[in-house]
Amino acid sequence: MLTYPPVKKVSVVIPVYNEQDSLPELLRRTDAACATLGRQYEILLIDDGSSDDSARMLTEAAEAEGSHVVAVLLNRNYGQHSAIMAGFSHVTGDLIITLDADLQNPPEEIPRLVAKADEGYDVVGTVRQNRQDSIFRKTASKMINRLIQRTTGKAMGDYGCMLRAYRRHIIDAMLNCHERSTFIPILANTFAGARWRSR
């Protein structure tokens, strides 16, 4: 493990696509979780060309007095991967956390990821438990995770889980390599010296 200075600012990156129904709860829970950190934070929500009211809701949240929200509005639907990379290009924190907007990844786990990163990890991953997916999707996910681990030699557990933390130099390396087709967790692991996986 490497030694890093304590995390001063946390950036949470959340891609959003037609999530108007879950946005109020997502914003409330994410802000509440970040407020417990005792450090600076920002919540970047990237609207990936939503056709519902998501973009307007994000803009209003970002413009509210005292808000920690940063709204990034894409002009069309580019897909989750591109939306996350767009968010990465706007972060100002030294620890970046990715999170799904559908609340299958509880924002309340953010403090645990920050605490693990403070121990000196470059990448902190999580494994979904009690997933609300079909048996087919769960089985397919397990098969893909095993295939990725065999192919890359990187044991990360649940590559499909968005709840992850990355140190700033990992994000910068991903942005600077100009690789846009590689799955983000795999790309991050190629630059990471120390990885930790939570269950």
CORZI-V633149 format. One line per field, one symbol per residue. phi: phi as a letter, one per 20 degrees, with the letter a starting at -180 (. if undefined). psi: psi as a letter, one per 30 degrees, with the letter a starting at -180 (. if undefined). burial: I if it has 24 or more other C-alpha atoms within 12 Angstrom, else O. Layout:
phi: ???
psi: ???
burial: ???
//
This chain:
phi: .edcfgfecddddcfcbldgfeggfgfffffffffefmbfbbceddeemgeeegffffffffeffmfdededdefbedoggffffffgfdfcedcdddbfeemfefgfeggffffffffoefccdccfclfedfffffffffffgffffffemdecndfeeffbccfgffffffffemeddfggffgfffdeeccccdd
psi: klkllkkekkkkkjkkjhgeefeeeeeeeeeeeefffglllkjjkjjhhkfageeeeeeeeefkkgkgkkkjjkfljfleeeeeeeeefflflfkkkkkkfggfjkfffeeeeeeeeffgkekjllkkkhkhlleeeeeeeeeeeeeeeeefgjjfdiffkfjlkklefeeeeeeffgjffkkeeeeefffkekkkkk.
burial: OOOOOOIOIIIIIIIIIIIOOOIOOIIOIIIOIIIOIOOOIIIIIIIIIIOOOIIIIIOOIIOOOOOIIIIIIIOOOOOIIIIIIIIIIIIIIIIIIIIIIIIOIIIIIIIIIIOIIIOIIIIIIIIIOOOOOOOOOOOOOOOOIOOIOOOOOIIIIIIIIIIIIIIIIIIIIIIOOOOOOOIIIIIIIIIIOIIIIIO
//
